[in-house]
Amino acid sequence: MNRAPRPIISNVDKSNIKTFKSSDEAVFIAYIPDEEGHLKSTFTAFAKRHADRFTFGIASDPKVAKTEHMQFPSIVCHKSSEGGQEVFSGHAGLDALEKFLETATAPTIGEFTRRNEMKYMKVRALKG
């Protein structure tokens, strides 16, 4: 319900980055310079696909990226519940961003259910 009134992509700057990173279970921030129009449009399309489940923001100011120890361009997934983050650096297409989302938002300790039992059993068989 908290995501509904928010824009699909919020502008992130020095004044709001701390609260923005903790505004949802998983928050994606793209550190993209203004001149990277293609990358911004790719990230926007990605955010539109997943705005119902995650929160998205763009930081275009190089000072914000430097303060956060991020390089341009990169996308970071902040997981507030686990206190961690995953980083995707460089240019990406939608397929690469989809894979990043899948791995970045996966819980560190997954829930074992009848629905995902075979997935875990396959991994165990490969290791075993």
DSSP file with accessible surface (Angstrom, degrees, kcal/mol):
  #  RESIDUE AA STRUCTURE BP1 BP2  ACC     N-H-->O    O-->H-N    N-H-->O    O-->H-N    TCO  KAPPA ALPHA  PHI   PSI    X-CA   Y-CA   Z-CA
    1    1 A M              0   0  197      0, 0.0     3,-0.4     0, 0.0     0, 0.0   0.000 360.0 360.0 360.0 -30.3    0.0    0.0    0.0
    2    2 A N        +     0   0  122      1,-0.2     4,-0.3     2,-0.2    22,-0.0   0.773 360.0  55.8 -68.3 -25.5    2.9    2.4    0.6
    3    3 A R  S >  S+     0   0   74      1,-0.2     3,-0.9     2,-0.1    -1,-0.2   0.778  89.0  77.4 -76.3 -27.3    4.1    2.1   -3.0
    4    4 A A  T 3  S+     0   0   85     -3,-0.4    -1,-0.2     1,-0.3    -2,-0.2   0.890  96.8  41.3 -55.6 -46.5    0.7    3.1   -4.5
    5    5 A P  T 3  S+     0   0  111      0, 0.0    -1,-0.3     0, 0.0    -2,-0.1   0.662  99.3  93.7 -79.4 -10.7    1.0    6.9   -3.9
    6    6 A R  S <  S-     0   0   67     -3,-0.9     4,-0.0    -4,-0.3     2,-0.0  -0.431  83.8-107.2 -77.2 153.5    4.7    7.0   -4.9
    7    7 A P        -     0   0   83      0, 0.0    49,-0.3     0, 0.0     3,-0.2  -0.347  32.8-110.6 -68.9 161.9    5.9    7.8   -8.4
    8    8 A I  S    S+     0   0   79      1,-0.3    48,-0.5    47,-0.1     2,-0.4   0.923 108.0  21.2 -60.9 -42.2    7.2    4.8  -10.4
    9    9 A I  E    S-a   56   0A  36     46,-0.1     2,-0.3    48,-0.0    48,-0.3  -0.991  78.4-156.7-130.1 126.6   10.7    6.4  -10.1
   10   10 A S  E     -a   57   0A  21     46,-2.3    48,-2.5    -2,-0.4     2,-0.4  -0.708  23.1-115.0 -97.8 150.9   11.7    8.9   -7.5
   11   11 A N  E     -a   58   0A 130     -2,-0.3     2,-0.5    46,-0.2    48,-0.2  -0.725  32.7-155.8 -82.4 129.8   14.6   11.4   -7.8
   12   12 A V        +     0   0    7     46,-2.9    48,-0.4    -2,-0.4    49,-0.4  -0.925  22.5 156.2-112.5 131.6   17.2   10.6   -5.2
   13   13 A D    >>  -     0   0   68     -2,-0.5     4,-1.6    46,-0.1     3,-0.9  -0.772  58.2 -79.2-139.2-174.8   19.6   13.2   -3.9
   14   14 A K  T 34 S+     0   0  128      1,-0.2     4,-0.4    -2,-0.2    -2,-0.0   0.827 123.5  55.8 -60.6 -31.0   21.7   13.9   -0.8
   15   15 A S  T 34 S+     0   0  105      1,-0.2    -1,-0.2     2,-0.1     4,-0.2   0.762 121.3  22.8 -76.4 -24.5   18.8   15.1    1.2
   16   16 A N  T <> S+     0   0   46     -3,-0.9     4,-2.5     2,-0.1     5,-0.2   0.442  90.3  98.0-122.5   0.3   16.6   12.1    0.8
   17   17 A I  H  X S+     0   0   12     -4,-1.6     4,-2.4     1,-0.2     5,-0.2   0.900  83.7  52.4 -64.1 -38.7   18.8    9.1    0.0
   18   18 A K  H  > S+     0   0  174     -4,-0.4     4,-0.9     1,-0.2    -1,-0.2   0.950 115.9  38.7 -64.0 -48.4   19.0    7.7    3.6
   19   19 A T  H  4 S+     0   0   96      1,-0.2     3,-0.4     2,-0.2    -1,-0.2   0.868 114.1  56.4 -70.4 -33.6   15.2    7.6    4.1
   20   20 A F  H >< S+     0   0   17     -4,-2.5     3,-1.7     1,-0.2     4,-0.2   0.918 101.9  55.5 -64.2 -41.8   14.6    6.5    0.5
   21   21 A K  H 3< S+     0   0   51     -4,-2.4     3,-0.3     1,-0.3    -1,-0.2   0.801 113.3  42.0 -62.7 -26.3   16.9    3.4    0.9
   22   22 A S  T 3< S+     0   0   79     -4,-0.9    -1,-0.3    -3,-0.4    -2,-0.2   0.252  86.3  98.0-104.3  14.3   14.9    2.3    3.9
   23   23 A S  S <  S+     0   0   35     -3,-1.7     2,-0.3    -4,-0.1    -1,-0.2   0.580  91.6  13.3 -80.7  -8.1   11.4    3.1    2.5
   24   24 A D  S    S-     0   0   24     -3,-0.3    56,-0.6    -4,-0.2     3,-0.2  -0.959  82.8 -98.3-156.9 168.9   10.7   -0.5    1.3
   25   25 A E  S    S+     0   0  115     -2,-0.3    55,-1.1     1,-0.3    56,-0.6   0.900 116.1  19.7 -60.4 -43.8   11.9   -4.1    1.7
   26   26 A A  E    S-B   79   0A   7     53,-0.2    29,-1.6    27,-0.2     2,-0.4  -0.989  74.1-176.8-132.7 122.1   13.8   -3.9   -1.5
   27   27 A V  E     -Bc  78  55A   0     51,-2.4    51,-3.2    -2,-0.4     2,-0.5  -0.983  11.2-154.8-122.6 127.1   14.8   -0.5   -3.0
   28   28 A F  E     -Bc  77  56A   0     27,-3.0    29,-2.2    -2,-0.4     2,-0.5  -0.896  10.6-174.2-103.3 125.3   16.5   -0.1   -6.4
   29   29 A I  E     -Bc  76  57A   0     47,-2.6    47,-2.7    -2,-0.5     2,-0.6  -0.985  10.0-155.3-120.2 124.1   18.6    3.0   -7.0
   30   30 A A  E     -Bc  75  58A   0     27,-2.7    29,-2.9    -2,-0.5     2,-1.0  -0.869   4.1-154.7 -97.6 123.7   20.1    3.7  -10.4
   31   31 A Y  E     +Bc  74  59A   0     43,-3.5    43,-1.5    -2,-0.6    29,-0.2  -0.855  36.7 154.3 -96.4  96.4   23.2    5.9  -10.4
   32   32 A I        -     0   0    1     27,-1.2    -2,-0.1    -2,-1.0    40,-0.1  -0.990  41.8-126.5-132.2 126.0   22.9    7.2  -13.9
   33   33 A P    >   -     0   0   11      0, 0.0     3,-1.8     0, 0.0     7,-0.2  -0.314  30.9-111.1 -67.9 154.6   24.3   10.5  -15.3
   34   34 A D  T 3  S+     0   0  109     26,-0.4     6,-0.1     1,-0.3    27,-0.1   0.818 114.3  61.6 -55.8 -33.1   21.8   12.7  -17.1
   35   35 A E  T 3  S+     0   0  156      1,-0.2     2,-1.4     2,-0.1    -1,-0.3   0.581  80.7  87.5 -76.0  -5.4   23.5   12.2  -20.5
   36   36 A E    <>  +     0   0   54     -3,-1.8     4,-2.2     1,-0.2    -1,-0.2  -0.459  49.1 156.6 -90.6  65.5   22.8    8.4  -20.4
   37   37 A G  H  >  +     0   0   45     -2,-1.4     4,-2.3     1,-0.2    -1,-0.2   0.877  68.7  51.5 -60.3 -41.3   19.3    8.6  -21.9
   38   38 A H  H  > S+     0   0  145     -3,-0.3     4,-2.1     2,-0.2    -1,-0.2   0.927 111.4  46.8 -65.4 -43.5   19.2    5.1  -23.2
   39   39 A L  H  > S+     0   0    4      1,-0.2     4,-2.6     2,-0.2    -1,-0.2   0.900 111.4  52.2 -66.2 -37.8   20.1    3.6  -19.8
   40   40 A K  H  X S+     0   0   47     -4,-2.2     4,-2.5     1,-0.2    -1,-0.2   0.913 109.7  48.6 -63.8 -41.3   17.6    5.8  -18.1
   41   41 A S  H  X S+     0   0   66     -4,-2.3     4,-2.3     2,-0.2    -1,-0.2   0.886 111.2  50.5 -69.3 -34.2   14.8    4.6  -20.5
   42   42 A T  H  X S+     0   0   14     -4,-2.1     4,-2.3     2,-0.2    -2,-0.2   0.938 112.3  46.7 -65.7 -45.1   15.8    1.0  -19.9
   43   43 A F  H  X S+     0   0    0     -4,-2.6     4,-2.8     1,-0.2    -2,-0.2   0.897 110.9  53.1 -64.3 -37.6   15.7    1.5  -16.1
   44   44 A T  H  X S+     0   0   45     -4,-2.5     4,-2.4     2,-0.2    -1,-0.2   0.926 109.4  47.6 -63.3 -44.8   12.3    3.3  -16.4
   45   45 A A  H  X S+     0   0   39     -4,-2.3     4,-1.5     2,-0.2    -1,-0.2   0.916 112.8  50.1 -61.9 -40.9   10.8    0.4  -18.4
   46   46 A F  H  X S+     0   0    0     -4,-2.3     4,-1.1     1,-0.2    -2,-0.2   0.931 110.7  49.1 -61.7 -45.7   12.2   -2.0  -15.8
   47   47 A A  H >X S+     0   0    0     -4,-2.8     4,-1.2     1,-0.2     3,-0.5   0.894 106.5  55.9 -63.9 -39.4   10.7    0.0  -13.0
   48   48 A K  H 3< S+     0   0  136     -4,-2.4     3,-0.3     1,-0.2    -1,-0.2   0.866 105.6  53.0 -61.6 -35.9    7.3    0.1  -14.7
   49   49 A R  H 3< S+     0   0  134     -4,-1.5    -1,-0.2     1,-0.2    -2,-0.2   0.803 123.4  26.1 -65.9 -31.0    7.3   -3.7  -14.8
   50   50 A H  H XX S+     0   0   22     -4,-1.1     4,-2.0    -3,-0.5     3,-1.9   0.272  81.8 111.0-122.8  12.1    8.0   -4.1  -11.1
   51   51 A A  T 3< S+     0   0   24     -4,-1.2    -1,-0.1    -3,-0.3    -3,-0.1   0.731  75.3  63.4 -63.7 -20.2    6.7   -0.9   -9.4
   52   52 A D  T 34 S+     0   0  117     -4,-0.2    -1,-0.3     1,-0.2   -49,-0.1   0.698 116.7  27.2 -76.5 -16.2    3.9   -2.9   -7.8
   53   53 A R  T <4 S+     0   0  118     -3,-1.9     2,-0.3     1,-0.2   -27,-0.2   0.622 123.8  31.6-117.8 -20.6    6.4   -5.0   -5.8
   54   54 A F  S  < S-     0   0   25     -4,-2.0     2,-0.4    -7,-0.2   -27,-0.2  -0.895  70.2-117.2-138.2 167.6    9.5   -2.7   -5.4
   55   55 A T  E     - c   0  27A   7    -29,-1.6   -27,-3.0    -2,-0.3     2,-0.4  -0.885  29.4-164.0-110.8 138.7   10.6    0.9   -5.0
   56   56 A F  E     +ac   9  28A   2    -48,-0.5   -46,-2.3    -2,-0.4     2,-0.3  -0.938  11.7 169.0-128.3 144.4   12.8    2.6   -7.6
   57   57 A G  E     -ac  10  29A   0    -29,-2.2   -27,-2.7    -2,-0.4     2,-0.4  -0.977  21.0-141.7-148.2 159.8   14.8    5.8   -7.7
   58   58 A I  E     -ac  11  30A  13    -48,-2.5   -46,-2.9    -2,-0.3     2,-0.6  -0.992   5.7-164.6-126.1 132.1   17.4    7.5   -9.9
   59   59 A A  E     + c   0  31A   0    -29,-2.9   -27,-1.2    -2,-0.4   -46,-0.1  -0.969  13.8 169.7-113.5 113.0   20.4    9.5   -8.6
   60   60 A S        +     0   0   27     -2,-0.6   -26,-0.4   -48,-0.4    -1,-0.1   0.548  47.8  98.4 -99.2 -11.2   21.9   11.6  -11.3
   61   61 A D    >>  -     0   0   62    -49,-0.4     4,-1.6     1,-0.1     3,-0.8  -0.679  64.4-149.0 -83.2 121.4   24.3   13.7   -9.2
   62   62 A P  H 3> S+     0   0   83      0, 0.0     4,-2.5     0, 0.0     5,-0.2   0.818  97.1  62.1 -60.0 -27.1   27.9   12.4   -9.3
   63   63 A K  H 3> S+     0   0  133      2,-0.2     4,-2.5     1,-0.2     5,-0.2   0.878 101.9  50.6 -66.6 -35.6   28.3   13.7   -5.7
   64   64 A V  H <> S+     0   0    2     -3,-0.8     4,-2.1     2,-0.2    -1,-0.2   0.935 111.0  48.4 -66.9 -44.7   25.6   11.4   -4.5
   65   65 A A  H  <>S+     0   0    4     -4,-1.6     5,-3.2     1,-0.2     4,-0.2   0.919 112.6  48.8 -60.7 -43.0   27.3    8.4   -6.2
   66   66 A K  H ><5S+     0   0  168     -4,-2.5     3,-1.4     3,-0.2    -2,-0.2   0.923 110.0  50.7 -64.7 -43.5   30.6    9.4   -4.7
   67   67 A T  H 3<5S+     0   0   86     -4,-2.5    -1,-0.2     1,-0.3    -2,-0.2   0.875 113.8  45.4 -60.5 -36.7   29.2    9.7   -1.2
   68   68 A E  T 3<5S-     0   0   38     -4,-2.1    -1,-0.3    -5,-0.2    -2,-0.2   0.372 114.4-118.8 -87.5   1.5   27.6    6.3   -1.6
   69   69 A H  T < 5 +     0   0  170     -3,-1.4     2,-0.3    -4,-0.2    -3,-0.2   0.879  68.3 137.7  60.6  41.6   30.8    4.8   -3.0
   70   70 A M      < -     0   0   25     -5,-3.2     2,-0.2    -6,-0.1    -1,-0.2  -0.872  47.1-134.7-115.7 149.0   29.1    3.9   -6.3
   71   71 A Q        -     0   0  118     -2,-0.3   -40,-0.2    -3,-0.1    19,-0.1  -0.669  37.6 -80.6 -98.1 157.4   30.3    4.3   -9.8
   72   72 A F  S    S+     0   0   62     -2,-0.2   -40,-0.2     1,-0.2     3,-0.1  -0.829 111.2  27.2 -91.0 137.4   28.4    5.7  -12.7
   73   73 A P  S    S+     0   0   17      0, 0.0    17,-2.6     0, 0.0     2,-0.3   0.746  89.0 122.5 -84.6 148.7   26.5    3.8  -14.1
   74   74 A S  E     -BD  31  89A   1    -43,-1.5   -43,-3.5    15,-0.2     2,-0.4  -0.974  43.3-142.2-157.6 159.6   25.4    1.3  -11.6
   75   75 A I  E     -BD  30  88A   4     13,-3.0    13,-3.2    -2,-0.3     2,-0.4  -0.995  17.5-163.7-127.6 133.1   22.2    0.0  -10.0
   76   76 A V  E     -BD  29  87A   0    -47,-2.7   -47,-2.6    -2,-0.4     2,-0.6  -0.951  10.9-154.0-121.7 136.1   22.0   -1.0   -6.4
   77   77 A C  E     -BD  28  86A   0      9,-2.8     9,-2.0    -2,-0.4     2,-0.5  -0.948  13.8-160.5-106.4 115.0   19.3   -3.1   -4.6
   78   78 A H  E     -BD  27  85A  14    -51,-3.2   -51,-2.4    -2,-0.6     2,-0.8  -0.861   1.5-160.7 -95.1 125.1   19.1   -2.2   -0.9
   79   79 A K  E  >> -BD  26  84A  19      5,-2.8     4,-1.4    -2,-0.5     5,-1.1  -0.881   6.7-174.4-108.5 100.4   17.4   -4.8    1.2
   80   80 A S  T  45S+     0   0   52    -55,-1.1    -1,-0.2    -2,-0.8   -55,-0.1   0.854  80.3  56.0 -65.9 -35.4   16.4   -3.1    4.4
   81   81 A S  T  45S+     0   0   76    -56,-0.6    -1,-0.2     1,-0.2   -55,-0.1   0.831 120.1  30.5 -68.5 -28.9   15.2   -6.3    6.1
   82   82 A E  T  45S-     0   0   80     -3,-0.4    -1,-0.2   -57,-0.3    -2,-0.2   0.484 101.7-128.9-106.1  -8.2   18.5   -8.0    5.7
   83   83 A G  T  <5 +     0   0   70     -4,-1.4    -3,-0.2     1,-0.2     2,-0.2   0.689  69.2 112.5  70.2  18.6   20.7   -4.9    5.8
   84   84 A G  E   < -D   79   0A  32     -5,-1.1    -5,-2.8     2,-0.0     2,-0.3  -0.541  49.9-150.2-115.5-179.9   22.5   -5.8    2.6
   85   85 A Q  E     -D   78   0A  86     -7,-0.2     2,-0.4    -2,-0.2    -7,-0.2  -0.990   4.6-150.4-150.1 151.6   22.9   -4.6   -0.9
   86   86 A E  E     -D   77   0A  83     -9,-2.0    -9,-2.8    -2,-0.3     2,-0.4  -0.967  17.8-150.8-120.9 141.1   23.5   -6.0   -4.3
   87   87 A V  E     -D   76   0A  63     -2,-0.4     2,-0.5   -11,-0.2   -11,-0.2  -0.942  12.5-169.7-121.0 134.5   25.3   -4.0   -7.0
   88   88 A F  E     -D   75   0A  45    -13,-3.2   -13,-3.0    -2,-0.4     2,-0.3  -0.983  19.5-164.4-117.1 114.1   25.0   -4.2  -10.8
   89   89 A S  E     +D   74   0A  62     -2,-0.5   -15,-0.2   -15,-0.2     2,-0.1  -0.769  43.0  13.7-103.2 148.8   27.6   -2.1  -12.5
   90   90 A G  S    S-     0   0   24    -17,-2.6     2,-0.2    -2,-0.3    -2,-0.1  -0.377  99.3 -29.2  93.7-169.7   27.8   -1.0  -16.1
   91   91 A H        -     0   0  115     -2,-0.1     2,-0.3   -17,-0.0    -2,-0.1  -0.580  62.0-178.5 -86.0 149.0   25.2   -0.8  -18.9
   92   92 A A        -     0   0   14     -2,-0.2     2,-0.2    -4,-0.1   -50,-0.1  -0.994  21.8-138.8-149.0 152.0   22.4   -3.3  -19.1
   93   93 A G     >  -     0   0   40     -2,-0.3     4,-2.1   -51,-0.0     5,-0.2  -0.472  44.9 -93.0 -97.0 177.3   19.5   -4.4  -21.1
   94   94 A L  H  > S+     0   0   47      1,-0.2     4,-2.4     2,-0.2     5,-0.2   0.880 123.6  55.1 -60.7 -39.9   16.1   -5.5  -19.7
   95   95 A D  H  > S+     0   0  129      1,-0.2     4,-2.0     2,-0.2    -1,-0.2   0.927 109.1  46.9 -61.8 -42.9   17.0   -9.2  -19.6
   96   96 A A  H  > S+     0   0   37      1,-0.2     4,-2.2     2,-0.2    -1,-0.2   0.897 112.2  50.6 -66.3 -37.9   20.1   -8.5  -17.5
   97   97 A L  H  X S+     0   0    0     -4,-2.1     4,-2.7     2,-0.2    -1,-0.2   0.876 107.3  54.0 -67.6 -35.8   18.1   -6.3  -15.2
   98   98 A E  H  X S+     0   0   46     -4,-2.4     4,-2.1     2,-0.2    -2,-0.2   0.919 110.2  46.5 -63.6 -42.6   15.5   -9.0  -14.8
   99   99 A K  H  X S+     0   0  153     -4,-2.0     4,-2.1     2,-0.2     5,-0.2   0.901 111.6  52.1 -65.6 -40.2   18.2  -11.5  -13.8
  100  100 A F  H  X S+     0   0   14     -4,-2.2     4,-3.2     1,-0.2     5,-0.3   0.934 108.7  50.4 -61.1 -44.8   19.7   -9.0  -11.4
  101  101 A L  H  X S+     0   0    9     -4,-2.7     4,-2.1     1,-0.2    -2,-0.2   0.926 109.1  52.2 -58.8 -44.3   16.3   -8.4   -9.8
  102  102 A E  H  < S+     0   0  139     -4,-2.1     4,-0.5     1,-0.2    -1,-0.2   0.919 118.0  35.5 -61.0 -45.1   15.7  -12.2   -9.3
  103  103 A T  H  < S+     0   0   90     -4,-2.1     3,-0.5     1,-0.2    -2,-0.2   0.886 116.8  52.7 -78.2 -37.4   19.1  -12.7   -7.6
  104  104 A A  H  < S+     0   0    0     -4,-3.2    -2,-0.2    -5,-0.2    -3,-0.2   0.826 113.7  41.9 -69.3 -31.7   19.2   -9.4   -5.7
  105  105 A T  S  < S+     0   0   37     -4,-2.1    -1,-0.2    -5,-0.3    -2,-0.2   0.489  85.4 114.5 -97.0  -2.2   15.7   -9.8   -4.1
  106  106 A A  S    S-     0   0   45     -3,-0.5     4,-0.0    -4,-0.5    -3,-0.0  -0.455  74.9-110.6 -66.8 135.9   16.1  -13.5   -3.3
  107  107 A P        -     0   0   76      0, 0.0     3,-0.2     0, 0.0    -1,-0.1  -0.359  15.6-126.6 -66.8 148.7   16.1  -14.0    0.5
  108  108 A T  S    S+     0   0  110      1,-0.3     2,-0.6    -3,-0.1    -2,-0.1   0.916 107.7  31.7 -61.5 -42.3   19.3  -15.1    2.1
  109  109 A I  S    S-     0   0  153     -3,-0.0    -1,-0.3     0, 0.0     2,-0.1  -0.953  93.7-147.2-117.4 108.5   17.5  -18.0    3.7
  110  110 A G        -     0   0   29     -2,-0.6     2,-0.4    -3,-0.2    -4,-0.0  -0.352  17.2-107.8 -77.7 155.2   14.7  -19.1    1.4
  111  111 A E        -     0   0  150     -2,-0.1     2,-0.7     1,-0.0    -1,-0.1  -0.666  28.1-138.7 -80.7 132.2   11.4  -20.5    2.5
  112  112 A F        +     0   0  124     -2,-0.4     2,-0.3     3,-0.0     5,-0.0  -0.842  38.2 154.3 -96.4 114.3   11.0  -24.2    1.9
  113  113 A T     >  -     0   0   45     -2,-0.7     4,-0.8     1,-0.1     3,-0.4  -0.831  59.4-102.4-131.4 171.6    7.6  -25.1    0.6
  114  114 A R  T  4 S+     0   0  202     -2,-0.3     4,-0.4     1,-0.2     3,-0.3   0.831 119.7  60.7 -62.3 -31.0    5.9  -27.8   -1.5
  115  115 A R  T  4 S+     0   0  243      1,-0.2    -1,-0.2     2,-0.1     4,-0.2   0.850 116.6  26.9 -66.7 -37.0    5.9  -25.2   -4.3
  116  116 A N  T  > S+     0   0   37     -3,-0.4     4,-1.8     1,-0.1     3,-0.2   0.312  88.5 108.1-111.2  10.6    9.7  -24.8   -4.5
  117  117 A E  H  X S+     0   0   54     -4,-0.8     4,-2.4    -3,-0.3     5,-0.2   0.903  79.2  50.3 -55.3 -45.8   10.7  -28.2   -3.1
  118  118 A M  H  > S+     0   0  123     -4,-0.4     4,-2.4     1,-0.2    -1,-0.2   0.880 105.7  57.0 -65.5 -35.7   12.0  -29.5   -6.5
  119  119 A K  H  > S+     0   0  136     -3,-0.2     4,-1.6     1,-0.2    -1,-0.2   0.945 111.7  41.9 -60.1 -45.8   14.1  -26.4   -7.0
  120  120 A Y  H  X S+     0   0   80     -4,-1.8     4,-2.3     1,-0.2    -2,-0.2   0.875 112.2  54.3 -71.1 -34.9   15.9  -27.0   -3.8
  121  121 A M  H  X S+     0   0   88     -4,-2.4     4,-2.4    -5,-0.2    -1,-0.2   0.884 106.2  52.5 -67.9 -36.6   16.2  -30.7   -4.4
  122  122 A K  H  X S+     0   0  139     -4,-2.4     4,-1.9     2,-0.2    -1,-0.2   0.914 110.0  48.3 -64.0 -42.6   17.9  -30.1   -7.7
  123  123 A V  H  X S+     0   0   71     -4,-1.6     4,-1.8     2,-0.2    -2,-0.2   0.929 111.8  49.8 -63.8 -42.7   20.5  -27.8   -6.2
  124  124 A R  H  X S+     0   0  175     -4,-2.3     4,-1.8     1,-0.2    -2,-0.2   0.913 109.2  51.9 -63.3 -39.8   21.1  -30.4   -3.5
  125  125 A A  H  < S+     0   0   76     -4,-2.4    -1,-0.2     1,-0.2    -2,-0.2   0.885 108.1  51.6 -65.3 -37.2   21.6  -33.1   -6.1
  126  126 A L  H  < S+     0   0  152     -4,-1.9    -1,-0.2     1,-0.2    -2,-0.2   0.863 115.7  40.8 -68.0 -35.1   24.1  -31.0   -8.0
  127  127 A K  H  <        0   0  178     -4,-1.8    -1,-0.2    -5,-0.1    -2,-0.2   0.744 360.0 360.0 -81.0 -26.7   26.2  -30.4   -4.9
  128  128 A G     <        0   0   95     -4,-1.8    -2,-0.2    -5,-0.2    -3,-0.1   0.738 360.0 360.0 -84.6 360.0   25.9  -33.9   -3.5
